[in-house]
Amino acid sequence: MLKVLLADDHTIVREGLRALLASDAGIEIVGEASNGLEAVQLAERTKPDVVVMDLAMPELNGVDATARIRAASPSTQVVVLSMHATAAHVRPALKAGARGYLLKGSGLSDLLRAIRSVAGGEAFFSPAVASLLLESDDESGGTLTPREREVLQLVGEGHSSASIAERLHLSVKTVEGHRSRLMVKLRATNVAGLVRHAVRLGLVDPSAATE
């Protein structure tokens, strides 16, 4: 059972999300927040596995709320659900620690996949979001850094973020940040896509790759 917290300043959106997600027996809605500060407070109290976060909210915006939640509870993952699809909105959210980014209007199946992916240690982005980042910033498609290559290789070998952090002497949050940037740079929408890139770049032997 995955514990999910909903954060959106529009009541009708929260009610709609609750009704949709309630159809899945594997998800429990543990709270609803109408602003960023409330989201932070509820996350501290309920310790959700995943927060579904809007960006444009009163009191505290979704980006800063994400950063506070991730700092207080690294095990809580954040999926942004927003109507904004510009790099100016997406990049700050990823930097704050969001592991998923979906556009409002995405189907329930995509939202469920995003929730399960981030809860399982993966990242998840709408294909349109990844494409937009690549088109809007040439740097995002540039050469991987040595650290990113190390992380990509270990992902390809089937290691979790916690395992990678231990091997590279990094924090789990730092590893997750590398994984999120890899998703954007390589235009991958899930961990299987990262594995395929690790094989393509010669970092992982195809017979040893774990998708």
N, C-alpha and C positions, 0 to 999 in steps of 0.2 A: 504494500500500500504506500503510494507516494503522497506526501503531504504537500499541498499547493496553496500558496497565498496569492490572492488577486489584488492588484493595485491599479486603479483607474479612477479618475475623478468623475466619470459619467456613470451614474447608477444603472442606466439601462445596459451599458456595456458589461458591467460587472455581473448583472443578473443574467445576461445572455451567456457569458462565459461560464458562470456557475451551472446554468441549465445544461449547457453542452457537455462540460466536463463531468457532470454528475452521471452521465450515461455510461461512463467508464468505471467499472467496479474496482479498478486498481488505483483510483485517485480519490483522495479525501481533501475537500476544501477546508482549510483550517482557519481562514480569515479573509476579510475584505477590507481594503484601505482606500480611502477617497483622496488622499494626498500623500506626498512623499514622506513627511514626518511620521504619519500614522503607519505607513508601510514599514519604516525602520523599527518603530516601537513594536508592531505586531510580529515582525520577523524575530526580534530579540526574545519575545515571549513564547511564540509558538514553534520556533526552530523548524521552519518548513524545509523540505528538500529542494523546492523550486518556487521562485517568485515570478509570476507573470506580470511584467512591469510596463506601464505606459510611460512615455517620456515627458509629455506636457501635463504637469500636475501642479496645483497650488501648494503653498507652504514650503515645499522642497521638490525640485524637479527630479525626474526619474534617473538621470545620470548620477547626480549626487547621492540620491537615495540608494542606488545600486552600489556605489563606492562604500557607503557606510555599512550596508548590509554585508558586503563581502569582507570588509575589514573586521567586523564583529564576529562573523560566522562564515569562515571560508568553505565550510561544507554545504552552505546554502547557495544554490546556483540561481542565476537570473536569466529569464528569457524576456527580451524586450518585444512588446507587441505595439507597434506604432503605425501611424498613417504617414510618417515622414520617411522618405527613402533616399535622402541625400547623404553624401559622405560626411557633411558637417554634423549630421545627427548620429550616423552610425558609428563613426570612429570614436567619438568621446564615450559612447556607451560601451564599446569594446574595451577601451582603455580603463574604464571604471570597473571592469570585471564581468560584464555580461558575457554569457557563453552562447547565447542564441539571439537571433534578431529576425522577427517575422513582421510582415506588413499586415496591417488590419485589412481584412478581406481574404486572408488565407483560409483554407478549409480547416475543418476540425481535425482531419487526419494529419495535416501538417503541424498543427499545434500539439497534438498528442505525441507525434514523433519528436518534436522539439523538446517537450517536457521530459520524455523518456531518455532522449539523447544526452541532455545536459545532466540529468540525474545520474546517468551511467558514466559520467566522466568525459563525454564527447562534447563537441560544439555543433551547433546547427544554425544555418543561415538560409533564408529564402534565396533561391538561385538569382532572383532579380537583384537582391541586395549585394550579393557577391559580384555580380556582373557590373553593377553600378560603381562599386568601389574600384574595380579594375579599370573601368573606362574613365573615371574621374581623377585618378591619381596614378601616374605611371610608376611611381615608386612601389606601389603595392604589388606590381608584377615583376619587380626586380629580383636580383640575385639574393638567395637566402644567405643569412649570416651563418657563421660557423656554429653558433649555439642553436639556431633554428634547424640546421642540418642534423645536429646531434639529437635534438628532440624528435625530428621527423623519423630518423632511423629507429629510435626506440619505440615510437608509436607503431611503425611498420612491423616491429618485432613483437608487438602485442602487449607492451608494458602500459600500465595505468599511469595516471598523472602522479600518484603517490610514489610509485616505483621509480618513475623517471626523476622525480624530485630527490629521492634518496640517492640514486646513482650519480646525479650531477651536482649534488650538494646545493640544491636550490629549494625555495619554498614551493609548496603545491600551487599557490596563487601565481607565482612567476612562471611555472611550467604551463599552467592553464592559459596565461597570457600569450606565451609562445605558440601554443596550439591554436588559439583563436586567430593570431596573425597569420599562421600558416594556412588556415582555412581560407582567409581572404586572399593571400598572395597566390595560392595555388588554385583558387576558384573551386575548392572542394566544399561540398555541402554536408559531408559526414566523415566519420573516421575511415570508412572503406575507401573514400576518395583520397585521403592522405596516404593510406597504405599503397594505393596504386601509384601515386607520385613517388613514394619512397622506392618502389621497384623501378619505376621509369628512370629515376636519377641514379640508379645503381647503388643505393644505400642499403638495400635489403635484397637478398636472394629470393627470387620468386617462390622457391620451394619452402622458404622460411617465413614468408609473409603471412600475417594473421589479419584477416578482415572480420 
